[in-house]
């Protein structure tokens, strides 16, 4: 039979158009797997799960593994060539160092054990996370591939905001807010540090500051007197910025838990009459939805401190955040994300 006349090869234009539309949407939907960086909690298929274990690896698996229904334990970050001013090239974006415990700078041996890490599986890295990670934890002259996050230096304020609890470094670190708790053997020697007071349950700042773009946000975060527990930076006329009350209250208590494919936040207001802004250590996206599990008034999501998620609550209760995965709705919200990132990171005129 002539291939041109065969039904297999003569798909009508309308059907073909719909097929391509659905295929494109399905591919876009797959990007949502990295929204909360929850991909770092999933076993990475295709990599051998036979990495050697050691004291440091076992300690991190014990203290930073995030399981269903448990509280967020904080993230692990690795610093590569810490303290060096030598610029990295795209060739350095591989697995970099690997010591006697099987630890690598991309922390694959931890990710396969469902340990939460700062950088998600590379193929799912968003433009927002890639840009902020480079500015906050990289060297300005580093040149890395689009989906590769390699951390070079430690920023205490940013680390606390992103919920970073542990830091691995191939050279000695010093400064307030860090204490060394373990060391690996082998080459290179990798030291493990614990970070004081990371954002593992949700900061509730009451002081709002405003910036017009990422450069302004970064400048505010870098001020020595900026306290991420007390203050938050909003983008002027940014997404949902008008939903944040001018007067904010504090939280009596809060917790973040892994619930199915999303996260659950338990927020108890210190004053029932004063709404709170809960800063979560996860990336904001227009593709996230929030609702009250326990019947409270609707909550709102807003980007704060750059790309992090702020949850505005007016009543004490339990709230759940999920990422949209519908192939019909995902492309629209991801397009909003792209437009927002372009505005946030736009070069000043």
C-alpha positions in Angstrom: 0.0 0.0 0.0 1.2 3.5 -0.8 2.5 5.0 2.4 1.0 8.4 1.5 -2.5 7.0 1.3 -2.2 4.8 4.3 -4.3 6.0 7.4 -1.2 5.6 9.5 0.7 8.2 7.4 -2.2 10.5 6.6 -3.2 11.9 10.0 -5.7 14.7 9.5 -4.3 18.2 10.2 -6.7 18.8 13.1 -5.8 15.5 14.8 -2.1 16.1 14.2 -2.4 19.6 15.6 -4.1 18.4 18.7 -1.6 15.6 19.2 1.4 18.0 18.9 -0.4 20.5 21.3 -0.9 17.8 23.9 2.6 16.5 23.5 4.0 20.0 24.0 1.9 20.5 27.1 2.9 17.1 28.5 6.5 18.0 28.2 5.9 21.4 29.9 4.1 19.6 32.7 7.1 17.4 33.4 9.0 20.6 34.4 6.8 20.9 37.4 8.5 18.0 39.1 11.2 20.5 40.2 8.9 23.2 41.5 9.5 22.6 45.2 12.9 21.0 44.5 11.1 17.8 45.7 12.9 16.0 42.9 15.8 15.8 45.3 13.7 13.7 47.6 12.9 11.1 44.9 15.2 8.2 44.0 17.0 9.2 40.8 16.4 6.4 38.3 19.3 5.4 36.1 22.0 5.9 38.7 23.5 2.9 40.7 22.3 2.9 44.3 25.5 1.2 45.5 27.5 4.3 46.7 29.7 3.5 49.6 28.6 4.7 53.0 30.6 6.3 55.8 30.1 8.4 58.9 29.2 11.6 57.2 26.9 10.0 54.7 25.1 8.0 57.3 24.7 11.0 59.5 23.1 13.0 56.7 20.8 10.2 55.7 19.7 9.9 59.4 19.2 13.7 59.9 18.1 15.1 56.5 16.0 12.3 54.9 12.5 13.6 54.2 9.8 11.0 54.3 6.0 11.1 53.9 4.3 12.9 56.8 7.5 14.0 58.5 8.7 17.6 59.2 11.0 19.2 56.7 14.5 18.4 58.0 16.4 21.1 56.1 18.6 20.8 53.0 22.2 19.8 52.4 24.5 22.0 50.3 27.9 21.2 48.8 30.6 23.8 48.2 33.1 23.0 45.4 36.5 24.6 45.5 35.3 26.7 48.4 37.4 29.9 48.9 39.0 29.7 45.5 38.6 32.7 43.1 39.3 30.6 40.1 36.4 30.7 37.7 34.7 27.5 36.7 33.9 26.5 33.1 31.1 24.3 31.8 33.6 21.4 31.9 33.5 21.6 35.7 29.8 20.9 35.8 30.2 17.2 36.0 30.4 15.1 39.2 33.5 17.0 40.3 35.1 15.5 43.4 34.2 12.2 44.8 35.8 11.1 48.1 36.1 7.8 49.9 32.5 7.9 51.1 31.1 8.4 47.6 30.1 12.0 48.2 30.1 14.2 45.1 29.6 17.9 44.7 26.2 17.2 43.1 25.3 15.0 46.1 24.0 12.1 44.0 24.7 9.6 46.7 22.5 11.6 49.1 19.7 12.2 46.5 19.3 8.4 45.9 18.8 8.1 49.6 16.0 10.8 49.5 18.1 13.3 51.4 16.9 16.9 50.7 19.5 18.9 48.9 19.7 22.5 47.8 19.9 21.9 44.0 17.3 19.6 42.4 18.2 17.0 39.8 19.9 19.2 37.2 17.5 18.6 34.2 14.7 20.2 36.2 16.4 23.4 37.4 14.3 26.5 36.7 15.7 29.7 35.4 14.8 31.4 38.7 16.7 28.9 40.9 19.6 28.8 38.5 20.0 32.6 38.5 19.6 33.1 42.3 21.9 30.2 43.2 24.6 31.6 40.9 24.3 35.1 42.4 24.0 34.0 46.0 26.4 31.0 46.2 28.6 31.2 43.1 31.5 33.2 42.0 30.6 36.1 39.6 33.1 34.8 36.9 31.8 31.2 37.0 30.4 29.9 33.6 28.3 26.8 34.0 25.8 25.0 31.9 22.2 26.2 32.1 21.0 23.4 34.3 24.0 23.0 36.5 24.2 24.5 40.0 27.7 24.5 41.5 28.0 26.3 44.8 31.3 28.0 45.5 30.8 30.2 48.6 28.6 30.4 51.7 26.0 33.1 52.3 24.5 32.7 55.8 21.3 34.8 55.2 20.5 33.1 51.9 21.3 29.6 53.3 18.9 30.2 56.2 16.1 31.4 53.9 16.5 28.3 51.7 16.4 26.0 54.7 20.0 24.8 54.3 20.8 22.9 57.5 24.1 21.2 56.5 27.0 22.3 54.3 29.7 20.0 52.8 32.9 21.8 51.8 36.3 20.8 50.4 38.1 23.5 52.4 37.7 25.0 55.8 34.8 27.4 56.5 34.6 29.9 59.3 32.2 32.6 60.5 29.1 33.0 62.6 26.2 30.6 62.1 28.4 27.6 61.2 29.9 24.8 63.3 31.9 21.8 62.0 30.4 18.5 63.2 32.2 15.8 61.1 35.0 15.2 58.6 35.4 12.6 55.8 38.5 10.6 55.0 40.2 10.3 51.6 40.9 12.8 48.9 39.6 15.4 49.1 38.9 15.7 52.8 35.3 17.0 53.0 34.1 18.8 56.1 30.5 18.8 57.3 29.1 21.9 58.9 25.7 22.6 60.6 23.9 25.9 60.0 22.3 27.8 62.9 18.6 28.5 62.7 17.7 27.6 59.1 14.2 28.1 57.8 12.9 24.6 58.3 9.4 25.4 59.6 8.6 28.8 58.0 9.9 32.2 59.0 7.1 34.8 59.8 8.6 38.3 59.3 6.6 41.3 60.3 8.7 44.0 58.5 8.1 44.4 54.8 10.6 46.0 52.5 10.2 46.6 48.7 12.5 46.4 45.7 11.9 46.9 41.9 14.0 44.0 40.7 16.4 41.2 41.8 19.3 43.6 42.1 17.4 45.5 44.8 16.3 42.3 46.5 19.9 41.1 46.6 21.2 44.4 47.9 18.7 44.2 50.8 19.5 40.6 51.6 23.2 41.5 51.8 22.8 44.2 54.4 24.5 43.1 57.7 21.4 44.1 59.7 18.9 42.2 57.6 17.3 39.5 59.7 15.4 36.9 57.6 13.2 36.0 60.5 12.1 39.6 61.1 12.1 41.1 57.5 11.0 40.1 54.0 11.5 41.7 50.6 8.6 42.0 48.1 8.8 43.0 44.5 6.9 46.2 43.9 3.8 45.4 41.9 5.0 41.8 41.8 2.7 38.7 41.6 0.0 38.9 44.3 2.0 41.6 46.2 -1.3 43.5 46.8 -2.5 40.5 48.8 0.1 40.9 51.6 -1.3 43.0 54.5 0.6 46.1 55.5 0.5 45.0 59.2 1.6 41.4 59.8 1.5 39.3 62.9 3.8 36.6 64.3 3.4 32.9 64.4 3.0 31.0 67.7 4.2 27.8 65.9 4.5 26.4 62.4 5.6 23.2 60.7 6.2 22.0 57.1 5.5 18.4 56.2 5.8 16.3 53.1 2.2 15.3 52.1 1.8 13.2 49.0 3.3 15.1 46.0 3.0 18.4 47.8 3.7 20.1 51.1 1.5 20.8 54.1 1.9 23.8 56.4 0.6 24.0 59.9 0.4 27.7 60.9 -0.8 28.8 64.3 -1.1 32.6 64.7 0.2 34.3 67.8 -2.7 36.8 67.5 -5.9 35.6 65.8 -6.6 39.1 64.6 -3.2 39.6 62.9 -2.6 37.7 59.6 0.9 36.3 59.0 3.3 35.9 56.1 5.0 32.5 56.2 8.2 32.4 54.2 8.7 28.9 52.9 12.1 27.5 51.8 10.7 26.5 48.4 10.6 28.2 45.0 7.5 30.2 44.1 5.6 29.4 40.9 2.3 30.5 39.3 1.7 26.7 38.9 1.2 26.2 42.6 -2.1 26.1 44.3 -3.0 26.4 48.0 -6.1 25.5 49.9 -7.0 25.0 53.6 -7.1 21.4 54.7 -8.9 22.3 57.9 -11.5 24.7 56.6 -9.9 28.1 57.1 -10.3 31.2 54.9 -8.5 31.1 51.6 -4.7 31.7 51.7 -2.5 33.4 49.1 0.9 32.7 47.6 3.3 35.4 46.8 7.0 35.5 45.8 9.3 36.9 48.6 13.0 37.5 48.9 13.4 36.8 45.2 12.0 33.5 44.2 10.9 32.0 47.5 7.3 31.3 48.4 5.4 33.4 50.9 2.1 32.0 52.3 -0.3 34.7 53.5 -2.7 33.2 56.2 -5.4 35.1 58.1 -6.4 32.2 60.3 -4.6 29.4 62.2 -4.9 26.1 60.4 -3.4 23.6 58.1 -2.8 24.4 54.4 -1.6 22.3 51.5 0.4 23.4 48.5 0.4 21.4 45.3 1.8 21.9 41.8 -0.5 21.8 38.8 0.3 19.0 36.4 -2.6 19.3 34.0 -1.2 19.4 30.4 -4.0 21.9 29.6 -3.2 24.4 32.4 0.5 24.0 32.9 1.8 25.9 29.9 -0.2 29.0 30.8 1.2 29.2 34.4 4.7 28.4 33.2 4.5 31.2 30.7 3.6 33.5 33.6 6.6 32.2 35.5 8.9 33.0 32.5 7.4 36.5 32.2 7.9 37.1 35.9 11.5 35.9 35.9 12.3 38.2 32.9 10.9 41.1 34.9 12.6 40.1 38.2 16.1 39.6 36.6 15.9 42.4 34.0 19.1 44.4 33.7 18.6 48.0 35.1 18.0 50.5 32.4 
